[in-house]
């Protein structure tokens, strides 16, 4: 054999470049053998191993062996073979012996096994009934497990008597060589002679943007095979690299969805696709970003989100993008744009082309050559991603070919164009354009407010696992940049979207109060430390059908919600436009969930807060709900843990497995691991029987059918898993020393009173007086949760309800011996799962961890009350004292129980910590709070208190800045969900106030004079009319006597007025056609 084959006669790893005098030596068969004691370093040998593994395994390209174990078995006889001492028959005997070799190589993360078979001449032993090494009852088994005792994998012809064929065939390109990865999951190496099977891939997931390479292996590829790959709805051609590996390139802009897709391979040109597997498509905001955009820490203006930087820098892994060390790359901008009809994702310009592949690039955007910029691209595109691609025929390059960056705005690229087209106020104009366009679209807020109201406090948000989850870039337990939500301690996003595709985002300050956009002060400095969470028109995760706006994962959210924030808040400095369209949702309609818990050695807390201890052994129903709208089922596996400190069986059980399904969702299973298998991962997680991992940043959030799984970003050992169903139910599974502590969060729709009873004026369910509690009619007629966590109906009296609707009555916690026995036999064991009556969701291949022989047995020596001294043993008194237990557990019964039964102080303290954390979360998370919602305020108004200014009983005080005057009601109080009456508070600038006061004074004075003048004139006219009506002489002044006329000079009045020919005769008082009757006379007075 080449490489490894030439080393098969050595007894251990050999450092070839070291003299033989450094190690003990001995000769055998004309060869010099060296025995090395301790650590041996041989880089050449490790390089040879690495080369063989990389060439025969997909996904091993980045593997470099750091440690290796090499063992060779030469001329091994079968058990019971006769001994020969005659050298003349040596060659004959050698033909009945086996020679094979084992290689184990690891980089401390991945481990590969190589099995080399030189001669296989016998397949069984005499003890197994063989004849000369053949036949018998049991032939030799050939294979390996997955490390840490996790599973077993058979090689072909294992245990069937044909193991000699292992020499003639192989899974690699060398006959007799078989290879596999065995660290966690067993991945079969090399190709297969089968005609149908599982497709092996070099990566289990990739970004939705495409442009990635996928190396696959299935059947051993022949030169004449025509390879085609189907991924989702895309069919593409693949290139055969060798007999083992084929290379497929997923094109850009071809997949617009996330989650599991089916991937198939054809070797006959697409006629049949017999090789398949599952592949996970990552949303762009969560996928691994190979192009890192570096912001200058010394100059904040040199930021990729700024619109006027002077220098920008990016980096990428240049060794992986191309196998050609002299390759050149293109750095291109890809813009994203959408409207209500469709979306586009296309290249719009480049930063540089044919630049050396150095892995880093810096440039000045102000001197950037934009000759190849798309015509009128500035009209549509304001953001997108940066792509680094091999310049020449990137699809033929054996490297990765293409790398993507995170989503960023392109203000630095289009700044000059925007300024040239729209002037210096380009940012304000863009903001107003968006403001008007968004206002003409569908009002998603009205659908989101009622169904996805924000939790009132951060404690409620943390408890509501099924309906809310941490926002990826503002997580108290992970990434805390909070770029779009400055001042927030923690933000959550709804796990589901409404039918419009909108999602809810709620942020909480450092005191845990909900932050409102209504409290934003309209100046550019305020944004540095206060930016509330707002509802999004497009959910960050996207939603079905994914491929049309605004449902495209990450991209729609970036275009509709994040880019407007950059334009209005960061560039234009007028965030009020953004917050007018994205107002924070209140919590008036929010109803908290109910929390149930099982922890430690069978300690339960029901939804209605009844506590008890049950140490069942087997499979049990934790909680279930069956009605026309729901089909929820959560089952647990309970078994005895490993032996206690005095090597006796523990008289109690713990939860080592949980499985959950809600409606037609995927089935999620979580299992604890054995003691020696917990060094890397604490749990094993399976979705529909397929194992999933959460140990990389881009795997922390995974969505499946009807359920989303999440592991906290800083949790790399999978010791805490969050399970969120689309119905709103959630589970938190935490591992502690081989025990699973499980918290179930039930949404309000699972409450019996919510489903059937009316609500009060605040929207909370109101149940009538309980009648016939525990009766069979009530149990069968009303929808409610059942199981070990009890029914959730706000009535703790019927929490221990059995499947046949009987209620077990017990006293306060902790219960007595007799009550614990009654709980065990009359309640807990009733919820044992009988596979003949109830579907067992657990898969049968996952066996009990600790003692399979006693698993599922009701009589295993359970101790109902180990705290009683009469139940203690002599060995317990040697391990600890009762006083030590009491002091350590600080009055916690559950802690004392676990401490005494296991004899381990650390186990009791783990139980104490879990109990206290849950009690605090249940008390604060389930608290029903009444909210009045936020009070509106105007520019310049200061609101106190700045945090809790929306809950019942809070008095809000309004003040103004020093240069402003307050108008409206200064104080308002929240009373029973309604603010006390008062005018809206607003402030006016001091100079404006003074000017308006002077102006008002002048106007009022003039108005008073005008009114007095008008009144005088009106009175004068009124008097004149009255005097006319009485026939008194018309006089100007009272003190002047009337004039007397001499009758001799009086001319008699004409009897009629002459009429001009053609003129119509006039009538009316002021027409000139007035006759003076004898009773009337005109008198003229003069001053």
RANOR-V769594 format. One record per residue. N is the residue number from 1. RES is the residue in one letter. D_LAST is the distance of its C-alpha to the last C-alpha in Angstrom with 2 decimals. Layout:
N;RES;D_LAST, N;RES;D_LAST
//
This chain:
1;X;145.01, 2;X;142.68, 3;X;140.28, 4;X;140.62, 5;X;143.92, 6;X;145.77, 7;X;144.81, 8;X;146.25, 9;X;149.40, 10;X;147.51, 11;X;147.24, 12;X;143.70, 13;X;140.99, 14;X;142.60, 15;X;141.18, 16;X;143.14, 17;X;142.46, 18;X;144.00, 19;X;147.67, 20;X;150.07, 21;X;151.12, 22;X;147.85, 23;X;148.54, 24;X;151.66, 25;X;153.37, 26;X;156.08, 27;X;157.63, 28;X;157.99, 29;X;159.14, 30;X;159.23, 31;X;155.53, 32;X;153.98, 33;X;151.76, 34;X;149.36, 35;X;147.99, 36;X;144.60, 37;X;143.55, 38;X;139.86, 39;X;137.02, 40;X;138.02, 41;X;135.70, 42;X;136.44, 43;X;133.42, 44;X;135.54, 45;X;136.61, 46;X;133.04, 47;X;131.90, 48;X;134.58, 49;X;133.51, 50;X;129.87, 51;X;130.74, 52;X;132.66, 53;X;129.99, 54;X;127.17, 55;X;129.12, 56;X;129.97, 57;X;126.87, 58;X;123.40, 59;X;120.80, 60;X;123.16, 61;X;121.99, 62;X;120.30, 63;X;123.17, 64;X;125.24, 65;X;128.13, 66;X;128.07, 67;X;130.90, 68;X;133.79, 69;X;136.79, 70;X;139.77, 71;X;142.74, 72;X;145.71, 73;X;148.29, 74;X;151.39, 75;X;154.31, 76;X;153.28, 77;X;155.68, 78;X;154.78, 79;X;155.36, 80;X;158.99, 81;X;160.20, 82;X;163.86, 83;X;164.62, 84;X;166.64, 85;X;168.55, 86;X;170.46, 87;X;168.86, 88;X;170.45, 89;X;168.04, 90;X;164.93, 91;X;163.55, 92;X;164.13, 93;X;162.38, 94;X;159.43, 95;X;158.67, 96;X;157.97, 97;X;155.51, 98;X;151.74, 99;X;149.84, 100;X;146.06, 101;X;143.31, 102;X;140.00, 103;X;137.11, 104;X;133.97, 105;X;131.22, 106;X;127.83, 107;X;124.81, 108;X;124.00, 109;X;121.52, 110;X;123.39, 111;X;127.10, 112;X;129.40, 113;X;132.94, 114;X;135.52, 115;X;138.81, 116;X;141.61, 117;X;144.69, 118;X;147.84, 119;X;150.43, 120;X;150.10, 121;X;153.54, 122;X;153.24, 123;X;150.49, 124;X;151.73, 125;X;154.01, 126;X;157.21, 127;X;155.45, 128;X;153.21, 129;X;156.27, 130;X;156.44, 131;X;159.57, 132;X;159.92, 133;X;156.15, 134;X;155.09, 135;X;154.11, 136;X;153.88, 137;X;151.29, 138;X;148.57, 139;X;148.13, 140;X;146.34, 141;X;142.56, 142;X;140.72, 143;X;137.07, 144;X;134.69, 145;X;131.86, 146;X;128.30, 147;X;128.66, 148;X;127.76, 149;X;129.69, 150;X;127.11, 151;X;128.89, 152;X;131.99, 153;X;132.46, 154;X;135.70, 155;X;137.01, 156;X;138.60, 157;X;142.05, 158;X;141.55, 159;X;143.92, 160;X;145.32, 161;X;148.43, 162;X;147.30, 163;X;145.95, 164;X;148.32, 165;X;145.86, 166;X;143.47, 167;X;145.64, 168;X;145.40, 169;X;141.66, 170;X;138.60, 171;X;134.82, 172;X;134.57, 173;X;136.10, 174;X;139.27, 175;X;141.84, 176;X;142.36, 177;X;139.04, 178;X;136.47, 179;X;133.15, 180;X;130.19, 181;X;127.29, 182;X;127.91, 183;X;125.41, 184;X;123.12, 185;X;123.21, 186;X;126.41, 187;X;125.70, 188;X;128.67, 189;X;129.42, 190;X;130.53, 191;X;130.89, 192;X;132.49, 193;X;135.01, 194;X;133.20, 195;X;131.42, 196;X;128.43, 197;X;126.77, 198;X;123.99, 199;X;122.42, 200;X;122.45, 201;X;119.51, 202;X;118.91, 203;X;115.49, 204;X;114.11, 205;X;110.48, 206;X;108.30, 207;X;104.69, 208;X;102.76, 209;X;101.96, 210;X;105.56, 211;X;107.45, 212;X;110.13, 213;X;113.89, 214;X;115.97, 215;X;119.70, 216;X;121.56, 217;X;125.10, 218;X;126.67, 219;X;129.86, 220;X;131.94, 221;X;130.40, 222;X;132.70, 223;X;132.04, 224;X;131.64, 225;X;129.02, 226;X;125.57, 227;X;123.12, 228;X;119.72, 229;X;117.29, 230;X;114.64, 231;X;111.83, 232;X;109.14, 233;X;108.36, 234;X;109.64, 235;X;113.13, 236;X;114.47, 237;X;117.77, 238;X;119.67, 239;X;122.12, 240;X;125.60, 241;X;126.30, 242;X;129.72, 243;X;131.62, 244;X;129.51, 245;X;125.94, 246;X;123.51, 247;X;120.15, 248;X;117.02, 249;X;113.64, 250;X;110.56, 251;X;108.01, 252;X;104.44, 253;X;101.64, 254;X;103.96, 255;X;103.44, 256;X;100.06, 257;X;100.92, 258;X;102.34, 259;X;105.03, 260;X;108.52, 261;X;109.66, 262;X;113.13, 263;X;115.05, 264;X;118.15, 265;X;120.80, 266;X;122.92, 267;X;126.08, 268;X;126.68, 269;X;123.59, 270;X;121.35, 271;X;123.61, 272;X;123.90, 273;X;122.08, 274;X;124.59, 275;X;123.40, 276;X;120.11, 277;X;118.18, 278;X;114.72, 279;X;112.35, 280;X;109.11, 281;X;106.07, 282;X;103.81, 283;X;100.07, 284;X;99.17, 285;X;97.31, 286;X;100.44, 287;X;103.16, 288;X;105.02, 289;X;103.18, 290;X;105.71, 291;X;103.11, 292;X;101.60, 293;X;98.25, 294;X;98.23, 295;X;95.01, 296;X;95.10, 297;X;94.87, 298;X;94.07, 299;X;91.19, 300;X;89.10, 301;X;87.51, 302;X;90.90, 303;X;90.61, 304;X;91.40, 305;X;88.11, 306;X;86.07, 307;X;84.43, 308;X;85.08, 309;X;88.52, 310;X;90.68, 311;X;94.07, 312;X;95.40, 313;X;98.94, 314;X;100.98, 315;X;104.55, 316;X;107.00, 317;X;110.73, 318;X;112.25, 319;X;115.80, 320;X;115.04, 321;X;112.82, 322;X;115.75, 323;X;119.50, 324;X;119.48, 325;X;119.00, 326;X;117.78, 327;X;115.24, 328;X;111.72, 329;X;108.58, 330;X;105.19, 331;X;102.07, 332;X;99.59, 333;X;96.23, 334;X;95.95, 335;X;92.47, 336;X;91.46, 337;X;88.60, 338;X;87.79, 339;X;85.24, 340;X;85.29, 341;X;87.91, 342;X;90.47, 343;X;91.38, 344;X;93.06, 345;X;95.22, 346;X;96.41, 347;X;97.04, 348;X;93.98, 349;X;95.27, 350;X;97.83, 351;X;97.98, 352;X;101.40, 353;X;104.37, 354;X;108.09, 355;X;107.67, 356;X;110.71, 357;X;111.20, 358;X;110.91, 359;X;109.11, 360;X;106.00, 361;X;103.27, 362;X;100.28, 363;X;97.65, 364;X;94.25, 365;X;91.82, 366;X;89.73, 367;X;92.69, 368;X;93.95, 369;X;95.06, 370;X;93.19, 371;X;94.81, 372;X;96.25, 373;X;93.11, 374;X;92.36, 375;X;89.70, 376;X;86.29, 377;X;87.87, 378;X;84.82, 379;X;82.79, 380;X;84.90, 381;X;86.94, 382;X;85.68, 383;X;88.83, 384;X;92.46, 385;X;95.84, 386;X;98.07, 387;X;101.47, 388;X;104.54, 389;X;107.20, 390;X;110.51, 391;X;109.85, 392;X;112.90, 393;X;113.71, 394;X;112.56, 395;X;113.90, 396;X;117.43, 397;X;117.24, 398;X;119.21, 399;X;116.58, 400;X;113.37, 401;X;111.69, 402;X;108.02, 403;X;105.95, 404;X;102.35, 405;X;99.69, 406;X;97.03, 407;X;93.77, 408;X;91.31, 409;X;88.04, 410;X;88.28, 411;X;85.25, 412;X;87.48, 413;X;88.85, 414;X;85.69, 415;X;83.23, 416;X;83.15, 417;X;82.82, 418;X;79.96, 419;X;78.15, 420;X;78.68, 421;X;77.45, 422;X;74.56, 423;X;73.60, 424;X;73.41, 425;X;71.91, 426;X;74.88, 427;X;75.68, 428;X;72.18, 429;X;72.20, 430;X;75.62, 431;X;74.48, 432;X;71.41, 433;X;73.61, 434;X;75.98, 435;X;73.14, 436;X;71.81, 437;X;75.30, 438;X;76.49, 439;X;73.43, 440;X;74.34, 441;X;77.85, 442;X;79.28, 443;X;77.76, 444;X;80.97, 445;X;79.18, 446;X;78.66, 447;X;82.42, 448;X;83.48, 449;X;81.26, 450;X;82.75, 451;X;86.41, 452;X;86.73, 453;X;84.38, 454;X;85.01, 455;X;86.96, 456;X;84.74, 457;X;87.10, 458;X;89.89, 459;X;92.43, 460;X;91.51, 461;X;91.76, 462;X;95.22, 463;X;96.39, 464;X;95.17, 465;X;98.05, 466;X;98.09, 467;X;94.45, 468;X;93.62, 469;X;95.64, 470;X;95.01, 471;X;93.12, 472;X;95.67, 473;X;93.76, 474;X;92.24, 475;X;95.06, 476;X;95.63, 477;X;99.36, 478;X;99.50, 479;X;97.38, 480;X;94.34, 481;X;92.52, 482;X;89.48, 483;X;87.96, 484;X;85.43, 485;X;84.92, 486;X;84.60, 487;X;84.55, 488;X;86.53, 489;X;89.69, 490;X;90.87, 491;X;89.70, 492;X;91.01, 493;X;90.84, 494;X;91.38, 495;X;94.91, 496;X;93.73, 497;X;90.86, 498;X;88.71, 499;X;89.18, 500;X;86.72, 501;X;88.96, 502;X;86.56, 503;X;87.85, 504;X;86.40, 505;X;86.45, 506;X;85.65, 507;X;85.85, 508;X;86.09, 509;X;85.32, 510;X;87.74, 511;X;86.95, 512;X;87.69, 513;X;84.11, 514;X;82.81, 515;X;80.77, 516;X;77.59, 517;X;75.87, 518;X;72.58, 519;X;73.29, 520;X;73.57, 521;X;71.29, 522;X;70.01, 523;X;71.45, 524;X;74.64, 525;X;76.18, 526;X;76.02, 527;X;78.37, 528;X;81.21, 529;X;81.67, 530;X;79.93, 531;X;80.40, 532;X;80.75, 533;X;83.01, 534;X;81.43, 535;X;82.67, 536;X;84.32, 537;X;83.86, 538;X;87.56, 539;X;90.12, 540;X;92.09, 541;X;95.35, 542;X;94.29, 543;X;95.07, 544;X;96.73, 545;X;97.00, 546;X;96.73, 547;X;96.97, 548;X;93.38, 549;X;90.10, 550;X;88.78, 551;X;92.18, 552;X;94.14, 553;X;95.49, 554;X;93.92, 555;X;92.54, 556;X;89.76, 557;X;88.69, 558;X;88.68, 559;X;86.60, 560;X;84.06, 561;X;83.64, 562;X;85.13, 563;X;84.07, 564;X;80.36, 565;X;80.67, 566;X;82.02, 567;X;79.30, 568;X;76.25, 569;X;77.36, 570;X;79.74, 571;X;78.55, 572;X;74.83, 573;X;74.11, 574;X;71.93, 575;X;74.07, 576;X;71.10, 577;X;71.58, 578;X;75.17, 579;X;74.45, 580;X;71.72, 581;X;74.44, 582;X;77.21, 583;X;75.86, 584;X;78.48, 585;X;79.52, 586;X;79.05, 587;X;81.73, 588;X;80.00, 589;X;82.46, 590;X;85.52, 591;X;88.48, 592;X;91.32, 593;X;94.96, 594;X;97.88, 595;X;100.67, 596;X;104.35, 597;X;107.05, 598;X;110.81, 599;X;112.28, 600;X;115.42, 601;X;118.35, 602;X;116.81, 603;X;113.70, 604;X;110.98, 605;X;107.29, 606;X;105.90, 607;X;102.42, 608;X;101.51, 609;X;103.02, 610;X;106.36, 611;X;109.07, 612;X;112.79, 613;X;115.91, 614;X;118.03, 615;X;120.99, 616;X;121.93, 617;X;124.41, 618;X;123.70, 619;X;120.79, 620;X;117.83, 621;X;114.45, 622;X;111.78, 623;X;108.88, 624;X;108.41, 625;X;105.82, 626;X;106.48, 627;X;103.93, 628;X;102.49, 629;X;100.43, 630;X;102.61, 631;X;106.26, 632;X;106.48, 633;X;109.73, 634;X;110.58, 635;X;114.24, 636;X;115.98, 637;X;119.54, 638;X;120.83, 639;X;124.15, 640;X;126.01, 641;X;125.29, 642;X;128.02, 643;X;130.26, 644;X;129.13, 645;X;130.38, 646;X;133.57, 647;X;134.37, 648;X;133.74, 649;X;131.71, 650;X;128.11, 651;X;127.56, 652;X;124.14, 653;X;122.56, 654;X;119.78, 655;X;117.74, 656;X;119.22, 657;X;117.56, 658;X;114.44, 659;X;113.58, 660;X;110.29, 661;X;108.90, 662;X;105.64, 663;X;105.47, 664;X;107.22, 665;X;106.73, 666;X;109.48, 667;X;111.86, 668;X;111.57, 669;X;114.51, 670;X;114.59, 671;X;117.84, 672;X;118.84, 673;X;121.68, 674;X;124.91, 675;X;125.34, 676;X;127.07, 677;X;124.71, 678;X;121.42, 679;X;121.69, 680;X;119.32, 681;X;117.61, 682;X;116.97, 683;X;116.44, 684;X;117.40, 685;X;114.64, 686;X;115.37, 687;X;113.00, 688;X;114.74, 689;X;118.02, 690;X;117.11, 691;X;116.95, 692;X;113.78, 693;X;113.17, 694;X;110.15, 695;X;111.57, 696;X;109.57, 697;X;105.80, 698;X;105.41, 699;X;107.28, 700;X;105.14, 701;X;103.12, 702;X;104.88, 703;X;103.60, 704;X;105.86, 705;X;105.50, 706;X;103.05, 707;X;103.61, 708;X;102.79, 709;X;104.98, 710;X;103.94, 711;X;105.58, 712;X;103.58, 713;X;103.55, 714;X;105.39, 715;X;107.98, 716;X;110.87, 717;X;113.63, 718;X;112.04, 719;X;112.03, 720;X;108.61, 721;X;107.65, 722;X;104.39, 723;X;104.65, 724;X;101.41, 725;X;101.45, 726;X;98.69, 727;X;98.30, 728;X;96.99, 729;X;100.19, 730;X;101.55, 731;X;104.62, 732;X;105.30, 733;X;109.01, 734;X;110.13, 735;X;113.72, 736;X;115.20, 737;X;118.95, 738;X;119.95, 739;X;117.58, 740;X;114.52, 741;X;111.44, 742;X;109.23, 743;X;105.58, 744;X;104.14, 745;X;100.38, 746;X;99.42, 747;X;96.00, 748;X;93.79, 749;X;94.94, 750;X;98.38, 751;X;97.07, 752;X;98.00, 753;X;94.69, 754;X;92.75, 755;X;94.67, 756;X;94.34, 757;X;91.81, 758;X;88.04, 759;X;85.81, 760;X;83.26, 761;X;79.63, 762;X;80.72, 763;X;83.19, 764;X;86.37, 765;X;89.11, 766;X;89.35, 767;X;92.77, 768;X;93.41, 769;X;95.96, 770;X;99.36, 771;X;101.63, 772;X;105.31, 773;X;105.45, 774;X;108.50, 775;X;109.32, 776;X;110.86, 777;X;108.02, 778;X;105.44, 779;X;107.54, 780;X;108.19, 781;X;104.82, 782;X;102.40, 783;X;101.99, 784;X;102.60, 785;X;104.66, 786;X;108.19, 787;X;110.99, 788;X;111.88, 789;X;108.18, 790;X;107.41, 791;X;104.61, 792;X;101.05, 793;X;99.08, 794;X;97.71, 795;X;100.49, 796;X;103.34, 797;X;105.48, 798;X;106.86, 799;X;107.26, 800;X;111.06, 801;X;111.16, 802;X;114.32, 803;X;114.61, 804;X;115.61, 805;X;112.40, 806;X;114.09, 807;X;112.35, 808;X;114.34, 809;X;112.88, 810;X;113.38, 811;X;112.21, 812;X;110.13, 813;X;111.20, 814;X;113.90, 815;X;115.85, 816;X;119.26, 817;X;122.60, 818;X;122.69, 819;X;119.11, 820;X;119.79, 821;X;122.87, 822;X;120.82, 823;X;118.23, 824;X;121.02, 825;X;122.95, 826;X;120.37, 827;X;117.36, 828;X;118.11, 829;X;121.30, 830;X;119.59, 831;X;117.50, 832;X;120.60, 833;X;120.48, 834;X;123.19, 835;X;123.43, 836;X;124.80, 837;X;121.57, 838;X;118.85, 839;X;118.54, 840;X;119.45, 841;X;117.12, 842;X;119.39, 843;X;121.77, 844;X;125.35, 845;X;126.46, 846;X;124.52, 847;X;126.88, 848;X;126.43, 849;X;126.35, 850;X;128.43, 851;X;131.02, 852;X;131.31, 853;X;134.22, 854;X;132.21, 855;X;128.97, 856;X;127.65, 857;X;129.85, 858;X;128.47, 859;X;131.25, 860;X;131.15, 861;X;131.08, 862;X;127.38, 863;X;126.41, 864;X;123.59, 865;X;122.89, 866;X;124.54, 867;X;122.72, 868;X;125.14, 869;X;128.10, 870;X;130.56, 871;X;129.58, 872;X;130.29, 873;X;133.50, 874;X;135.61, 875;X;134.60, 876;X;130.93, 877;X;131.59, 878;X;133.17, 879;X;130.15, 880;X;127.35, 881;X;126.56, 882;X;124.10, 883;X;122.22, 884;X;121.78, 885;X;120.34, 886;X;117.86, 887;X;116.63, 888;X;116.30, 889;X;114.51, 890;X;112.01, 891;X;112.18, 892;X;112.03, 893;X;114.49, 894;X;114.54, 895;X;115.39, 896;X;118.19, 897;X;119.54, 898;X;119.82, 899;X;121.11, 900;X;123.92, 901;X;125.04, 902;X;125.20, 903;X;126.04, 904;X;123.63, 905;X;120.85, 906;X;118.93, 907;X;118.82, 908;X;117.35, 909;X;114.70, 910;X;113.76, 911;X;113.24, 912;X;111.18, 913;X;108.93, 914;X;108.47, 915;X;107.65, 916;X;105.04, 917;X;103.27, 918;X;103.12, 919;X;101.91, 920;X;98.99, 921;X;98.12, 922;X;98.38, 923;X;96.20, 924;X;93.42, 925;X;93.84, 926;X;93.77, 927;X;90.86, 928;X;88.07, 929;X;84.77, 930;X;81.28, 931;X;78.81, 932;X;75.06, 933;X;75.19, 934;X;73.44, 935;X;69.79, 936;X;67.78, 937;X;66.30, 938;X;64.20, 939;X;64.74, 940;X;65.02, 941;X;65.67, 942;X;68.79, 943;X;70.60, 944;X;72.91, 945;X;75.70, 946;X;76.65, 947;X;79.69, 948;X;79.59, 949;X;75.96, 950;X;76.50, 951;X;78.90, 952;X;78.31, 953;X;77.26, 954;X;76.01, 955;X;72.65, 956;X;71.09, 957;X;68.79, 958;X;66.45, 959;X;65.50, 960;X;64.17, 961;X;65.46, 962;X;64.23, 963;X;61.64, 964;X;60.20, 965;X;58.07, 966;X;59.21, 967;X;57.15, 968;X;58.35, 969;X;60.96, 970;X;63.17, 971;X;66.13, 972;X;67.61, 973;X;70.79, 974;X;73.31, 975;X;74.07, 976;X;76.54, 977;X;75.90, 978;X;72.09, 979;X;69.70, 980;X;67.37, 981;X;63.75, 982;X;61.56, 983;X;59.51, 984;X;61.33, 985;X;61.75, 986;X;60.55, 987;X;59.83, 988;X;57.25, 989;X;57.87, 990;X;56.44, 991;X;54.49, 992;X;53.13, 993;X;52.21, 994;X;50.29, 995;X;48.52, 996;X;47.57, 997;X;46.30, 998;X;43.99, 999;X;42.91, 1000;X;42.38, 1001;X;40.32, 1002;X;38.03, 1003;X;37.72, 1004;X;37.07, 1005;X;34.36, 1006;X;32.61, 1007;X;33.10, 1008;X;31.58, 1009;X;28.42, 1010;X;28.31, 1011;X;28.91, 1012;X;26.17, 1013;X;23.67, 1014;X;24.98, 1015;X;24.84, 1016;X;21.18, 1017;X;20.38, 1018;X;22.70, 1019;X;21.23, 1020;X;17.69, 1021;X;19.22, 1022;X;21.33, 1023;X;18.63, 1024;X;16.85, 1025;X;20.24, 1026;X;20.94, 1027;X;17.90, 1028;X;18.94, 1029;X;22.40, 1030;X;21.58, 1031;X;19.75, 1032;X;16.56, 1033;X;13.35, 1034;X;11.64, 1035;X;8.33, 1036;X;6.94, 1037;X;6.79, 1038;X;9.27, 1039;X;8.52, 1040;X;5.68, 1041;X;8.11, 1042;X;8.62, 1043;X;9.46, 1044;X;13.19, 1045;X;15.41, 1046;X;18.75, 1047;X;21.43, 1048;X;23.69, 1049;X;21.89, 1050;X;21.57, 1051;X;24.10, 1052;X;25.97, 1053;X;25.73, 1054;X;28.93, 1055;X;31.22, 1056;X;31.88, 1057;X;31.02, 1058;X;33.74, 1059;X;35.85, 1060;X;37.36, 1061;X;41.06, 1062;X;42.16, 1063;X;38.77, 1064;X;38.79, 1065;X;36.51, 1066;X;33.66, 1067;X;32.79, 1068;X;30.36, 1069;X;26.80, 1070;X;25.66, 1071;X;28.51, 1072;X;26.79, 1073;X;29.17, 1074;X;26.89, 1075;X;27.55, 1076;X;25.26, 1077;X;27.33, 1078;X;27.03, 1079;X;26.05, 1080;X;22.90, 1081;X;19.83, 1082;X;16.70, 1083;X;13.44, 1084;X;10.23, 1085;X;6.87, 1086;X;3.71, 1087;X;0.00
//
